[in-house]
């Protein structure tokens, strides 16, 4: 408790005592709804979750006071929950909603009240609470339901309980805990009971962190008196087995180990339970706790009083039971909350479209789809589709109806047929999102490759309908890849490793991922790809001396087209200078610029190094420079070349060709120093055998 709170509480108690004395002396009766002006009351949240989703999911809070609260006895107060970025309420940044189960005009049912909603009076829409004879709030009086109403915000927020005894006096709780508000589709998940809990209505259910036992979420099982799905009807939804007791649904961190308690008793089978991926709803306790996948891209088209929504199939390990279709409209301009996504239909698993006739012309509607399985696990939401119904709009039929590629792309050319809303009308189209010219429709339109948007409108008596738009991205062409690797891995002096780079050319949907394989010499490609699916365009490969590596790469674009393999030139990894045999008169030098940090050198004529070769090509890794001279190359005792290591500037790790041998058996290659006048020194850094 803060010092300021203590002083404020003391002042409040003194004022209350003075009023009570006046009441006793003057027979003053305190009427419900009256209150003394104050800035705080002693109390606040004592049961609450520390984790709140920002997607309008309800959160239970219990708050309490005692006789030292500073509140008047037997008095009625309005109450609201405030979720504030700071420890004091702010008129512009608070995002708290509070459920009022009692109807108020013109509402006919309970409703969510945004704490900044001043219409009808600052506190007129808020729920009420009545203190007892000691000025305390206890027991079931203290249960509230709140939610965070802005999907665009997250972070740490202070959880404040505020009371009012009238239009102007406000009491803020002295306890000001914080909660973490997170994005549901990035960090949050939900759990609900997939089997009957057997708990009676009103039992408190808590989800705690398995590691720390911190309370992540709190709720009361049905009936809890809150409109969970924001459809205006309290407790009509059912998350568990039909007819089963004790329904609950709670937001929790994604992929976290959790434990569930019903009335402080651990629910069997929940020890060590791991929640689902972000934006999924897991049927806790059911035999199947794996949510379905995301449905394919949602598309919407409009007609007169009609919006048709289409989506691609989702997948599930036990099969899809159906699809839930949600709808919303944009929040009012300047609103401090996001629109509620309301469930408008649940359709069977084989149905991938919905004709929504409960729409009003001229209003833009937004839709998303989620798949549900037989165990009531719910998968992540689809992409958002939108459409604006209007009278006299043409329709479009796309074949195939659902994109056959990845990420909503077509990989085979879609055909589009347009039709007017009534006979005697014509249709125009354009492949521009904001057309400046139109083409009269006369037959099926074949889409050309590209990220296309088809605009179309209806023409009748020199007037035009609202322009409709259809997104039809089409990419039939696989990407072409390139791969680059060095011929010798001598770029880096300190290691045998070398960098392999790759890229792809794709002008339509763009390269998405790459598969990179490798092999050694003429052997088969390695059974496990080096990078089976990567978005990177380069990587370092750890080579082994004496091996020659080949790399092949193919690219996959965003539409799912897979291109052909391309193969690199061979990359040979050298042996260092210790792989040869040396006559007397050679010395070892240490220098960071040389391969693996050392090299051999001699200044004496006739000194030689020998290397045994059985087939292939032998190259020498050597240094060249102003003071370095010549050496002779002998193979099987016969001189075959003279090599000069002179250069105007010092150069390290130069690859010099010695001999190519394609015969049988083993041949010895000798490098003999000729000790050239004024340039008697030669330096050997390694050998490359291919």
N, C-alpha and C positions, 0 to 999 in steps of 0.2 A: 504494500500500500504506500502511496506517495504522501509526503508531508502535507501538500496542498489538500489532498483528499481528506486527511484527518482533520484539518482545520475547518474545511467546509462541512464535514459531517458534524463536528462539534457545534458550529453555528446553527446548522439545521436543527439539531436536537434541542438547542436552547430556544429557538423560535417555536418549535413544536411544544415544548414545556410551557412557554409563556402563553401560547394559545389555549392549551389544555387548562391552565389555571384560570384564564378568563372564562372558559366554558363552564368550569365548576362554580365560579363566583357568580356569573351572570346567566346561568342555565342556557349557555350557548349550545345549540345542536349542530353538529357537523354533518352536512348533507353529502351523500355520495356525489362524487365528481368534483368536490371542492378540494383545494390543495394549497399548501403554503409555497411561496416562491422559494426555489433553491436551485443550486447548480449541480448537485450530485446526491445520490443516496448510497448507503453502505450495502453493497451486494453486487450481483451481476451473474454472468455465466458461471455455473459450477459443473455442468456436464455438457460437453460439446466435442465434436471431432476437430482435428487439426488440419484436415484435408478437405478442400471444397472445390468442386468442379465449376468451371465458368459457363456451363451450358444450360442454366436454369434448373439443375437438379436440386430438389429440396434437401435441406439439412436440418436435423433436429437439434434444438438447444434447450437446456433446462437452466433456469436462473432462479435464484432464491435470495431472500433477505431474512434478517431476524429482527428482534424488537429494537435493535440499535440502528435500524435502517435510516431513520430520519423521516420516514413517511408517516402520514396520518393514519390512525387506526380506522377500520371499517370504511375505507374510502375507495372509490373507483378511479382508476387511472387508465388512460390510453397507453398502449405499449407498441414499440417498433424496434426492429433490429437494424443496426447500422454497420455496414462494412466499409471501413474508412482507411485510406492510406496512412493517416496519422492518428495519434491518440485522442484527437478531438474531432468532432463532426465537421465536415466541410460541405458547403452547399453545392459544390460543383463536381466533386470527385467521389462522393459516396455512391455505392452500387448495391445497397441492401434492399431486398424485398422481404415482406412479412406476410404470412398467410392469416387472413381474418375469416374465420369460419362462419361468422354471422353476416347475413345479407344487410346491405345498406343501400338506400335509394341512389340511383335507379337499379342497382344490382339486385338480382333475384336469388343468387347463390353467393357463397363465399367467394373471395377473390384475393389475388396477390396485390399488395399495396407497396408501391415504390416509395421509399422513405422521403424522397424529394417531391412527391406528388402533392401539390397544394390545392388542387381543385376541390371545391366543396369545404374548404377549411383545412388548416395545416394538419390537424390530427383527426379529422372527422371520420376518415375511412379506416382508422386503425382499430385493432382488437382491444378488448378491455381486460383488466385484471383488478381484483378487489382485495385489499389488505384485510388481515384479521384484526382482532381486538388489540393486538400488540403492534400493529403497523408492519407485520411481517407478511411475506409471500412464500408459501411453502407448498410442498407436495405437487400434485398434478396441476395446480394453478400456474406453475412456472414453466410449462412446456410451450415452446414456440417453434414454428417452422419458418425457415428463411431460405433464400437462395441468392446466388450471385448472378446478376442479370445482364452481364456484358461479356460476350464471347471474344471481344477484341482486347480484353485486359487480363492480366494475371499478376501474381506477385504476393507479397505479404500484406495482409490487411488486419486492422484492429477490429475485434468483435465487440461492439458496444450495444448495450441495452439502454434505451431511453424511455422515460415515462413522462406523461403530461397529465396534469389535473385540470387543464383548461386550454384555451387557445394560445396562451402566452407563456405559461410556466413550464419549464422543461427540467427534468431530473435525469442526469446521466450516471450510469453505474460507476462505482469506484473501482470495480475489477475490469480491466481492459486487456484481456488475452489477445493473442494474435492467431490467425489461421493462414494457411498457405493456399492461395487460389491458383489453380493450374488449368491449362488448356486440355479439355477432355480428349481431343483427337491427337494429342501429342504426348501427354504424360499421365492421363487418367484412364481408369477402367471402371466397370461396375460389377458388383456381385449381387445376386438375389438368391432366395432359397429355391433350389431345384427339387426338393422333396419337402413334405410337410414337417414343420419343426415341432408341432404339438404344443407350441407355446400359446397361451390364451391371449386374446386381444389386449393390447396395451403393454405387453412385456417389452422391456427395454432391450434392444439388441445393439451390441457394440462390436466394431471391428478393430482389433488391436494389431500393432506391428509385432511379428513373431520374435524379432530380435530384441526390441526395447520395451515391448508392452505398452508403447504410447498409443493412446486412443486416436484412431484415424477417422472413425465415423461413428455416429450415434443415431439411433432411430427407435421408434416404437413400432412393434408389429401391428398389423391391422386389428381393429380400426384405429387409425391415428388422426383422423380428422383433417387431412390435408389433400389437396388436389395434386397428386404426384405427377400426372401427365399433362397438367395445365389445359385440360379440356373443359373446365368449368363444372365438372362433377366430382364430388369428393369420394375417394376410395372405390371407384368403379373398376380400376385396373387390378389384374391378378398376375403376379409374377411366378408363383410356384405351381404345384400340382393343383388342378381344379378341385375345390372342396377341401384342400389342405389348410390347416390352421397356421397362423403366424407368417404372413407375407412381409417381405422387406426388400428394399433395393437401396444400395449404398455405394457412393463413389469412393474409390480407393486408388492408391498409386498403382500404375501399371507395372506388372511383373514383380510385384512385391510379395514376400512371404507373409501371410496373414493368419489370424486366429479370430474366430467368431464366438461371442459370448451372448447367451440368452439369459437375461436376469442374473448376470454375473457367473453363470454356469457355462463352461466351455461346451459348445455344440460338438458332439462326437464327429470325428472324421475331418475336422477343419484344422487340426494341428499341422502346420507346415504347408497348408494350401497356398499355391501361388496364383495370384490374380491373372487376368487375361492381358492381351496386348492392349495398347491404347485404343480407345473408342470401341471397345467390345463389352458385352454384357454376359457374364458367366453364370450358369445355373449351378450354384454351389450345392454340393451334395448329390447331384445327379450322376448317373453312371457315365454320361457323356458331358464333359466340361470343355469341349473344344468348339469355339464359335465358328460359324461359316466365314468364308472369305468375302471380300468386298464385291458387290455386284458390278457388272460391266458398266461402261459409261452410260449415264442417263441422258436421254434426249427428250425434249418436249416440243410439241407443235400445238397450235391453237386454231380454233374455229369459233363459230358463233355460239357462245355459251358453253364452250367445251375446250378442255385442255387434255391432250393425249400424251401420256408419259410412257416412254419405252426405256428398257434397260437390258443389259446383258446378264446372263446367268451367273450365279455365285456357285461355289463348290463347298462341300462339307464332307467330313469323313464318314458320317452316318446318313447323309442325305438332307436336302433342303425341305423344310416343312412348308415354308411360305415366305412371302416378302411383305414388309411393312413400308408403306408409302407415307412420307411426311410432307407437309406443305406449310408455307408461311408467306407473308407479304412483308415488304420493307417496313422497318420501324419508322415512326414519324420523324421528320427532320428535326435534329437537335435533341432527340430522345437519348436518355442516359442508360439505355438498355438495348439488348439485341432482341429481335423478334423470336417468339416461341415457335419451335418446329412441332406442329400438331399432327398426330396420327390421323390420316383421313381414310385409310383403307388397309386391310390385310388380304392379300390375294394368294391363291394356291401356288405351289412350287413350279408348276408347268406354265404359269402365266407370267409373261414378261412385259406386260403393258397394262395401263389403267386409263380408262376414259373418265375423267373427272368432270361431272356436269354441275357440281356445286360451286360454280365460279361466276363472277360478275364481269361482264364485258368492260374493257378499259382498265382493268386492274392487272398488274403483273404478279404472277404467282411463281414461287420457287419450290422446287421439289428435290427430295433425296430419297433413296431406297436403301433398306437394310434387310438382310436375309436372316431368317430364324430357323433353327432346326427343331426336331421333335422334343428335345430336352429343354427348350426355350432359351438356349444360348443365342445371342444376337450378335451378328458380325458388324464390322465397321460400315459407315455410311458411304454411299456411292458419291460420284461427282454431283454437283448441283446443276439442275436443268431449270430453265425458266421459259415462260411463254405468257403472252398477253392475249386473252380471248377478245375478239371483236366481231361484230356482225360483218357478213360478206367478206370472208377471207378465203383464199384458195387453200387447197390441201396438197400435201406432197407425200408420195409413197416411195420409199427408198428400198431397192432390192440389191443385195440382201438387207433385211431390216436392221440387223445388228452388225456392227463392224467386225470383220473377220481377222483383223490383225491385233496387235497389242496396243494398249493405251488409247483405245478409241479410234485407231487408224484402220482404214480399209487397205488390204493388199491386193484385192481383185477389184476391178473397176465397178463402182456402184452405178446403178441406173436409176434415174429419178423421173417419176411420172407426176405431172401437175394436173390438178383438176379445179375448175371454178366452183364456187359455192352454189351456183344455180345455172340452168341452161341459158344460153344467149349471152353469157359473159365470157370474156377472154382473160388470159393469164399472160403476164410478162415476167421475164427473169433476167438476172444478171449475175455474173460471178464476181461482183464487187460487194464489199460489205456496205459501202455507201455509194450506190450506183449514180452515175451521171448519164448513162444511156441504158436502154432496155431492149431486149429481143422478144418478139412475139413467140410464145410457145406453140409449137406445132406437132410435137412428138416427144418420145422418150429422150431425156438428156443423159448423155454419157459423160461422167466426170473425168476430167484430165488430171494427171498427177499434180499434186501440190496440196498445200494446206488451204483448202477451198472453203469458202462460205457462199452458199447460193442464196441470193435475195430474190423474192418473187412477190408479186402483187396482183390484185384483180382489177380489171378495167371494165367500167360500165357507164355508158352515157357521159363520157369525158370526165368521170371521177374515178379515183383510185382508192383501193382499200389500204389499210395499214400494211406496211412492208413486213413480210415474214422472212425469217432468216434460218437457214439450215446449215450446220457445220458438217462438212463431209470431207475430212482429210483423207487423201489417197496417196499411197506410196507403194508402187509395185516393184521398185528396183532395189536389189540388195546393195549394201555398201561395198566398195572396193578398198581393201586394206593394203598397207605397205608396212614393211618391217626392215629395220636397219640394225646391223651388228658389225663390230670391227672384224677385220680379217685376223688380227692377232691381238691378244689381250695384254698389250704392253702400254696402254694409255696411262695406267696408274702404276707408279713405281712400287707402291707399298703392298700390293695385293694381286692375287691372280684373278680377282673378280673384274667384271666388265659390264657396261651398260648396254642393254638392248632397248631400242625405241620402236614404237609403232604408231600408226595413225590410220585414218580411213577417210575416204571421200564419199559424202552422201549429201546431196543438195536439197533433199526434200524433208524427211523427218529427222535426219541427223543421226550419226553413229551414237549408240547408247552404251554397249559393252563390247569387250573383246575377249576372245579365247586365245591363249598363248600356250603352245606346246613346244617341247624340245626333244632332241635325240642326240646320241653320241655316234659320230661317224656314220657308217652305213647301217647301224642297228635300227630297229623299229622305233617309232615314236613312243615316248615314255607313256606308261599305262595311265598315269595321272597327270593331267595338264599342269604346267607350271602355274598358270593363272586361268582357272576354268571360266571365270566371269568377272571381269574387272573394268572399271571406268578409267583406270590409270593409263597413261600412254608411254610409260617407260618403267624399267625396273633393273636392279643390279643382280647379275647372275654370278654365283660363286663357282668359279672354274677349278678344274683339277689339272695339274701339269701333264702334258702328253695327250690330252683329249682334244678332239675337235667337235664343236657343238653346232647344231643347226636348229633354227627356230622357225616355226610357222605360226601365222596369225590369221584369224578370220574375225570379222566384225558383225555385230547385230545392230540394226538401227532401231529407232524408237517404235517403228511399226511392227517389229518382229521379224523383218527380213534378215536372213543369214547369208552373208557373202561367202565367196570361195576362199580357200586357204592361199596364202602367199608365203614363200619360204625364203629365209635369209641365206646369204653366203655363209660358208663355214667359218667359225671363229676358233682359232687354235690357241691353246694356252701353253706358253713356253715352259721348258725346264729351266731352272736357274743354272748358273755357271758350274755348280758342283756336279752336274750330271755327266761331265766329260772327264777323261783321264788326262793328266798333264805330265809332261817331262819335267826335269829339274829346271830351275831358273824362273819359275812363275811365282808371282806373289798375289796375295789377296788384298784388295782394297775395300774400304767401307765408305759408302757415299749414299745419302738418302735419295739421290736422283736416279740411282741404278735399280734394276729390277730386283725386288726383294731386299734391296739395301747393300748389296755387295757385288764385286766383280773380280776377274782375274786379269793380270797384266804382266807383260815381260818386255824387256828392251834388248834381249840377247838374240842374236841371229841363230836360226836353227831350232829354237825352242818350239815345241809343238803341243797341240791339244788334239785328242782323238775321241771320236764318237762313233759307236756302232749303229749301223742303219740297216734295217731289213724292209725293203720296199718303201716307196713314198718319197717325199721331198724333205730335205733338211735345210733349214734356214738358220742363220746366225743372228742372235741379238747382240749388237756391238755398239760401241761408242765411236763417233767420228769427230775430228777436230783438226786444228792447225798443226799440232805436234804429233799426230798419229800417222803411221806408215802403212806398208803393204804386207800381205801374207799370201802364201801359195796354198792352194787347195789340192790335196791328193785323195784319190778314191781308188781303193784296192791297189795301192802302190803306184798309181799313175797320176801325174800332174794333169789336172783338168782346168784350172783357172788361177788367175792372179787377181786379188781383190785389194783395192786401195781404200784405206779408211781415212784418207785426208779430206778435210773440208775446211772452208774458210772460218766457220764458226763452230763452236762446240755443240754437238748434238748427241743426246743420250737415247738409248733403247732403239737404235735403228735396226731394221730387219734387212739382212743381206742374204741373197740367195747363194747356196753352196752347191747342192747336187740333187738330181732327181734320179731315183733308182727304181727300175721296174723289173729287175731280173729275179733270180732265185738265190736263196741263202742269205748270208749276212755280209755286208761290206763295211770296211772301216774307213771313215772320213778323217783325214788329218789336216790340221790348220798349222802351217809352219811359218814362223815369223821370218821375214826377209831382212829385217833391221835396216830399212832404207836409210841412206845417208841423210843426216840431220833430222830424220823422223824414224827413230828405231823402235818406237813403242807401239804396241797394239793392245786393245782392251776387249775382253770377252765378257758378256753379261748374261748369256743364256742361249738356248737352242730351241727351235721350233720344229717338231717332227709332225708331218701331216700324212 
